[in-house]
């Protein structure tokens, strides 16, 4: 299947959990394959056939979902980012809003602040309750300027890297 942002990972996880072999490929790579074949996919059925030909010819590697603890950390970090973005939007509204709506905006900002604090606590608790995540956060936070929980959510299993140079590359 093609990676489709927010939709491909839950589908790939479901299919994997149901026992199917799953590959998740970059859509640009498949599009270039189709262009090389001079195919002009007009329907989903044609597109599915082209993806099947791509897989048969290239044998892409099988996809494995990240461990549940890493997926949950990533979900929490993504939620924190979304809450922070919403808060910034409300701050921007507050700057240009009429005085009559400012109290309402302040209430929303206060609610977002509470959710941001709660989500930060949930992230820290989640990491603190997992020895592997905790160790990796400490390692990442030893690097000046690095927020360990955020990097950890997107880096996953740090044992994949043989050295700090391999991590940076």
C-alpha positions in Angstrom: 0.0 0.0 0.0 1.0 3.6 -0.4 1.8 5.7 2.6 -1.1 8.1 2.9 -0.3 10.2 6.0 -2.7 9.7 8.9 -4.7 6.9 7.2 -2.0 4.4 6.2 -0.6 3.5 9.6 -3.8 2.5 11.3 -4.8 0.5 8.2 -1.4 -1.2 8.0 -1.5 -2.0 11.7 -4.9 -3.5 11.4 -3.9 -5.6 8.4 -0.7 -6.7 10.1 -2.6 -7.7 13.3 -5.0 -9.7 11.1 -2.1 -11.7 9.8 -1.6 -10.1 6.4 1.8 -9.2 5.0 2.0 -5.5 4.5 4.4 -3.2 2.7 4.0 0.6 3.1 5.7 2.4 0.2 6.4 6.0 -0.7 3.7 7.2 -3.1 6.3 9.1 -5.1 8.2 5.9 -5.8 5.1 4.2 -7.0 4.1 7.2 -9.1 7.5 7.2 -10.8 7.1 3.5 -11.4 3.8 4.2 -13.1 5.3 7.0 -15.2 8.1 4.6 -16.3 5.4 2.2 -17.4 3.6 5.0 -19.2 0.5 4.2 -17.3 -2.1 6.8 -16.8 -4.2 5.5 -13.9 -7.7 6.7 -14.2 -9.4 4.5 -11.6 -8.7 3.0 -8.2 -8.7 -0.4 -9.8 -6.0 0.6 -12.3 -4.0 2.1 -9.5 -4.3 -1.0 -7.4 -3.1 -3.1 -10.3 -0.1 -0.8 -10.8 0.8 -1.1 -7.1 0.5 -4.9 -7.4 2.9 -4.9 -10.4 5.3 -2.6 -8.5 5.3 -5.0 -5.5 5.7 -8.1 -7.7 8.7 -6.5 -9.5 10.4 -4.7 -6.6 9.5 -7.0 -3.6 9.3 -4.2 -1.1 10.2 -5.1 2.5 7.5 -6.1 4.9 6.2 -3.4 7.2 6.2 -3.9 11.0 4.3 -1.7 13.3 6.2 0.1 16.0 5.7 -1.4 19.5 2.5 -0.3 21.2 4.4 1.7 23.8 6.1 3.7 21.0 2.8 4.2 19.1 1.2 5.5 22.3 4.0 7.9 23.0 3.8 9.2 19.4 0.1 9.7 19.8 0.6 11.7 23.0 3.3 13.9 21.5 1.2 14.5 18.4 -1.7 15.5 20.7 0.5 17.9 22.6 1.6 19.5 19.4 -2.0 19.9 18.2 -3.0 21.4 21.5 -0.1 23.9 21.4 -1.0 24.9 17.8 -4.6 25.4 18.9 -3.5 27.6 21.8 -1.4 29.7 19.5 -4.4 30.2 17.2 -6.4 31.4 20.1 -3.6 33.7 21.2 -3.6 35.2 17.7 -7.4 35.6 17.8 -7.1 37.3 21.2 -4.8 39.9 19.7 -7.2 41.0 17.0 -10.6 40.3 18.6 -13.2 42.7 19.8 -13.4 43.1 23.6 -16.8 41.4 23.7 -15.3 38.0 22.7 -12.0 38.2 24.6 -13.4 36.6 27.8 -14.5 33.6 25.8 -11.1 33.3 24.1 -9.4 33.5 27.5 -11.6 30.7 28.8 -10.6 28.5 25.8 -6.9 29.4 26.3 -7.1 28.4 30.0 -8.8 25.1 29.0 -6.0 24.4 26.4 -3.4 25.3 29.0 -4.9 22.7 31.3 -5.0 20.1 28.6 -1.4 20.9 27.6 -0.2 20.4 31.2 -2.2 17.1 31.5 -0.8 15.8 28.2 2.8 16.7 29.2 2.3 14.8 32.5 0.8 11.8 30.5 3.9 11.8 28.3 6.3 11.9 31.2 4.3 9.2 33.1 4.3 7.0 30.0 8.0 7.3 29.6 8.8 6.9 33.3 6.7 3.7 33.4 8.7 2.1 30.5 12.4 1.3 31.3 13.4 1.3 27.7 11.8 4.6 26.9 13.1 6.2 30.1 16.7 5.1 29.3 16.4 6.5 25.7 14.9 9.8 26.9 17.8 10.3 29.3 20.3 9.5 26.5 18.6 12.0 24.2 18.3 14.7 26.8 22.0 14.5 27.4 22.4 16.2 24.0 22.2 20.0 24.5 19.0 21.5 23.0 17.2 18.2 22.5 13.7 17.6 23.9 14.0 13.8 24.6 10.3 12.9 24.7 9.6 14.5 21.3 12.6 12.9 19.6 11.9 9.6 21.3 8.3 9.6 19.9 9.6 9.8 16.3 12.9 7.9 16.6 11.5 4.8 18.2 13.9 2.0 19.1 17.3 3.6 19.7 19.0 0.2 19.6 18.9 0.4 15.8 21.7 2.9 16.0 25.2 1.6 16.6 26.6 5.0 17.6 25.7 8.6 18.1 27.1 9.3 14.6 24.7 6.7 13.2 21.8 8.4 14.9 22.7 11.8 13.5 23.1 10.4 10.0 
